[in-house]
Amino acid sequence: MEEKLWKSISHNYVSLLEDIDTCDVTITVGKGEEIKIFRAHSLILRAQTPYFQTALSIQWGKMKDGKIVLEKPNISPDIFNDILIYIYSSEINFTGKSIHHILGILTAADELILPTLTEHVENFLIKNKTTLIQNHPVEVLKVSFQNEGWKKLQDNCISVICSNPWMLFESPLYYHLDSSIILAILKKDELKMDESEIWYRILLWGISQDELLPDDVTDWTQRDFDSLNRSFQLIYMKIYYGILFYPKDLKKILFFQNDIVIIHTIKLHHQKLWHIELLIRNMQTNQMLSEKLLLDHEFIAKYSSSI
């Protein structure tokens, strides 16, 4: 009975949006060809969120033709429409909405300081993770790391990805992930993937960070090597043992837990090999050790060309 009464009252509030004469706020939302003008009531907006308390205040609000005017070019009209209805009714419906729309609601609600809505969207994504997160792991992962407070969503994303790492590493969006996100996944230490394959994928990520790198690694300059080094230094590798297989050789790379691996690369032109020096900290003596490794250039070329 109480729910039925509230729905009746909330419907009356939503109907106020159609009463243009009583609206004292004009909000222009979107940019380019996707622009829409919304009209609302400052009293309701300010009562629901401190964002509008500030934005519509005397100090910040701008007046035009007797109404407060505001612009929100970074939010799409469809998303703002849903949020505006939520502000008036405390209701939101995700039925038939795309993952991009739902994530847009999450980020917009965070910007507009609507914590209850933000938590609701986060819980909705987690509750439906078998479909939403598994089908769109990288998209949800990237958005979840936009706010440190979305730890539950981050952990659930990483958990899903660790159970099937291929959904991450085979996505073209993987190469656009920030190093902090990759680091968070590695720190979890639960990837169900051979560690040699993890190394390969991190190598691919590092190469992809510089769009100016030639496709043919034999054409790389010292600048190119330095660029790859910087990319690798961004990753705080937590891989205990990685085995790399080569056409005629097998090398072992040792990484120590909770330490930064600094890679120095020198190309040996006469041998068609790369000499990589790994500066690794011995966790028992706290001294820096040096591990030298030769990488066949054909191996690097194979993986760099697959991006």
C-alpha positions in Angstrom: 0.0 0.0 0.0 2.8 2.4 0.9 4.6 1.6 -2.3 1.4 2.3 -4.3 1.0 5.6 -2.5 4.5 6.7 -3.2 4.2 5.8 -6.9 1.1 8.0 -7.1 2.9 10.9 -5.4 6.1 10.5 -7.5 4.0 10.4 -10.7 2.6 13.8 -9.7 6.2 15.2 -9.2 7.2 13.9 -12.7 4.2 15.6 -14.2 5.6 18.9 -13.0 8.3 18.6 -15.7 5.5 19.1 -18.3 4.3 22.3 -16.6 6.7 24.7 -18.4 5.1 27.8 -16.8 6.3 26.8 -13.3 9.8 25.8 -14.4 12.5 28.4 -13.4 15.6 26.5 -14.7 16.7 25.9 -18.3 19.4 23.3 -18.8 21.1 22.8 -22.2 22.4 19.2 -22.3 24.7 17.6 -24.9 26.8 18.9 -27.7 27.0 19.0 -31.4 23.9 17.6 -33.1 22.8 15.9 -29.8 21.6 18.9 -27.8 18.4 19.1 -25.9 16.9 21.8 -23.6 15.4 20.6 -20.3 13.2 22.7 -18.0 13.0 22.0 -14.3 12.4 23.5 -10.9 15.3 24.9 -8.9 13.6 24.0 -5.6 13.4 20.3 -6.4 16.9 20.2 -8.0 18.5 21.9 -5.1 16.6 19.7 -2.6 17.9 16.5 -4.2 21.6 17.2 -4.6 24.3 19.6 -3.4 25.6 19.9 -7.0 22.5 21.9 -7.9 22.6 23.7 -4.6 25.9 25.3 -5.8 25.2 25.4 -9.6 21.9 27.2 -9.1 23.0 29.5 -6.3 23.1 33.3 -6.6 26.9 33.2 -6.7 27.1 30.6 -9.6 23.8 30.7 -11.4 23.3 32.7 -14.6 20.0 34.4 -15.4 18.4 34.8 -18.8 14.8 35.9 -19.5 14.0 35.5 -15.8 15.2 31.9 -15.6 18.4 30.3 -14.3 20.4 28.8 -17.3 22.8 26.0 -17.0 24.8 24.0 -19.6 25.9 20.3 -19.3 27.7 19.5 -22.6 29.4 16.4 -21.2 26.2 14.5 -20.5 24.0 13.0 -23.2 20.3 14.1 -23.4 19.1 10.5 -23.0 21.1 10.0 -19.8 20.2 13.3 -18.3 16.5 12.6 -19.1 16.7 9.4 -17.0 18.5 11.2 -14.2 16.0 14.1 -14.2 13.1 11.7 -13.9 15.0 10.0 -11.0 15.5 13.3 -9.2 11.7 13.9 -9.4 10.5 10.4 -8.7 13.4 8.4 -7.1 12.8 5.8 -9.8 15.0 4.6 -12.7 14.5 1.7 -15.1 17.4 0.0 -16.9 15.2 -2.4 -18.9 16.4 -2.4 -22.5 19.2 0.0 -21.8 22.7 -0.6 -23.3 25.8 -1.1 -21.1 27.1 2.3 -22.4 23.9 4.0 -21.2 24.0 2.3 -17.8 27.7 3.3 -17.4 26.8 6.8 -18.5 24.2 7.0 -15.7 26.8 5.9 -13.2 29.4 8.6 -14.2 26.8 11.3 -14.5 25.2 10.4 -11.2 28.6 10.7 -9.6 29.3 14.1 -11.2 25.9 15.4 -10.1 26.5 14.1 -6.5 23.7 11.5 -6.4 25.3 8.9 -4.1 22.1 6.8 -3.7 21.7 6.5 -7.5 25.4 5.8 -7.9 25.2 2.9 -5.4 22.1 1.6 -7.0 23.8 1.5 -10.5 26.9 -0.1 -9.0 24.8 -2.8 -7.3 22.8 -3.4 -10.5 26.0 -4.0 -12.5 27.3 -6.4 -9.8 24.0 -8.3 -9.5 23.9 -8.7 -13.3 27.7 -9.3 -13.7 27.2 -12.7 -15.5 25.7 -10.8 -18.4 26.8 -7.1 -18.2 30.4 -7.5 -17.0 31.2 -10.7 -18.8 29.9 -9.3 -22.1 31.6 -5.9 -21.6 34.5 -6.5 -19.2 36.9 -3.7 -20.4 34.2 -1.0 -20.7 32.9 -1.7 -17.1 36.5 -2.1 -15.8 37.6 1.3 -17.2 34.6 3.1 -15.8 34.9 1.4 -12.4 38.4 2.8 -11.9 37.3 6.4 -12.5 36.2 6.5 -8.8 38.2 5.0 -5.9 34.9 4.6 -4.1 33.6 2.0 -6.6 35.8 -0.7 -5.0 33.1 -3.4 -5.1 32.6 -2.9 -8.8 36.3 -2.9 -9.4 36.8 -6.2 -7.5 33.9 -7.9 -9.3 35.2 -6.8 -12.7 38.7 -8.1 -11.9 37.2 -11.4 -10.5 35.3 -12.0 -13.7 38.3 -11.2 -15.8 40.6 -13.4 -13.8 38.3 -16.4 -14.3 38.6 -15.9 -18.1 41.5 -13.5 -19.0 41.0 -13.9 -22.7 38.0 -11.7 -22.5 40.4 -8.9 -21.5 43.5 -9.7 -23.5 41.8 -10.4 -26.8 39.8 -7.2 -26.6 41.1 -4.3 -28.7 40.2 -2.0 -25.8 42.8 -3.8 -23.7 45.6 -1.7 -25.3 43.9 1.5 -24.2 43.8 0.6 -20.5 45.8 2.7 -18.0 48.8 1.0 -16.4 47.1 1.4 -13.0 44.3 -0.9 -14.1 46.6 -3.6 -15.4 48.6 -3.3 -12.2 45.4 -3.9 -10.1 44.7 -7.1 -12.1 48.3 -8.4 -11.7 48.3 -7.6 -8.0 45.2 -9.8 -7.6 47.4 -12.7 -8.7 44.4 -14.8 -9.7 44.6 -14.8 -13.5 43.8 -18.3 -14.8 46.5 -18.1 -17.4 50.0 -19.4 -17.8 52.5 -16.7 -16.6 54.4 -16.9 -19.8 51.2 -15.8 -21.7 50.7 -13.0 -19.2 54.2 -11.8 -20.0 53.4 -11.9 -23.7 50.3 -9.8 -23.2 52.1 -7.3 -21.1 54.7 -7.0 -23.8 52.0 -6.3 -26.4 50.5 -3.7 -24.1 53.9 -2.0 -23.7 54.5 -1.9 -27.5 51.0 -0.6 -28.2 51.6 2.5 -26.0 53.7 4.2 -28.6 51.8 4.6 -31.9 55.0 5.8 -33.6 56.8 2.5 -33.2 57.6 1.0 -36.6 55.9 -2.3 -37.4 59.2 -3.8 -38.3 61.2 -4.1 -35.1 64.5 -4.1 -37.1 63.8 -0.5 -37.9 63.5 0.6 -34.3 65.8 3.3 -33.0 67.1 3.9 -29.5 64.2 6.3 -29.0 61.8 3.4 -29.7 63.6 1.2 -27.2 63.5 3.9 -24.6 59.7 4.4 -25.2 59.1 0.6 -24.7 61.2 0.8 -21.5 59.1 3.7 -20.1 55.9 1.7 -20.8 57.2 -1.3 -18.9 58.3 0.8 -16.0 54.7 1.8 -15.5 53.8 -1.8 -14.7 54.5 -3.0 -11.2 54.9 -6.6 -12.2 53.8 -9.2 -9.7 54.8 -12.4 -11.6 56.9 -14.9 -9.7 58.2 -17.0 -12.6 57.6 -16.4 -16.2 58.8 -18.9 -18.8 59.3 -17.6 -22.3 59.5 -20.1 -25.2 61.5 -19.3 -28.3 62.1 -21.2 -31.5 65.5 -22.5 -30.4 65.8 -21.5 -26.9 64.1 -21.2 -23.5 64.8 -18.5 -21.0 63.5 -17.9 -17.5 62.7 -14.4 -16.3 62.5 -13.9 -12.5 60.2 -11.3 -11.1 60.1 -10.6 -7.4 56.9 -9.9 -5.6 56.0 -6.3 -4.7 58.8 -4.6 -6.6 59.3 -2.6 -9.7 61.1 -4.2 -12.7 63.2 -1.7 -14.6 64.1 -2.9 -18.1 67.0 -1.6 -20.1 67.1 -2.7 -23.7 70.0 -2.8 -26.2 69.7 -4.1 -29.7 72.6 -6.3 -30.9 72.6 -5.7 -34.6 75.2 -8.3 -35.5 73.3 -11.1 -33.6 69.7 -10.2 -34.5 69.0 -10.4 -30.8 67.9 -8.0 -28.1 69.9 -7.8 -24.9 67.5 -7.1 -22.0 68.9 -6.3 -18.6 66.4 -6.8 -15.8 67.3 -4.9 -12.6 65.6 -6.9 -9.9 65.5 -6.4 -6.2 66.5 -9.4 -4.1 63.7 -9.4 -1.4 66.0 -11.1 1.2 69.1 -8.9 0.9 67.3 -5.8 -0.5 70.0 -5.5 -3.1 69.6 -4.9 -6.8 70.5 -7.9 -9.0 71.0 -7.9 -12.7 69.5 -10.7 -14.9 70.6 -10.7 -18.5 68.5 -12.2 -21.2 68.6 -12.5 -25.0 65.4 -12.2 -26.9 65.1 -13.4 -30.5 63.9 -10.4 -32.6 61.6 -12.7 -34.5 59.8 -13.5 -31.3 59.2 -9.8 -30.6 58.2 -9.1 -34.2 55.6 -11.9 -34.0 53.8 -10.3 -31.0 54.3 -6.7 -31.9 52.7 -7.3 -35.3 49.7 -9.0 -33.8 48.4 -5.8 -32.3 
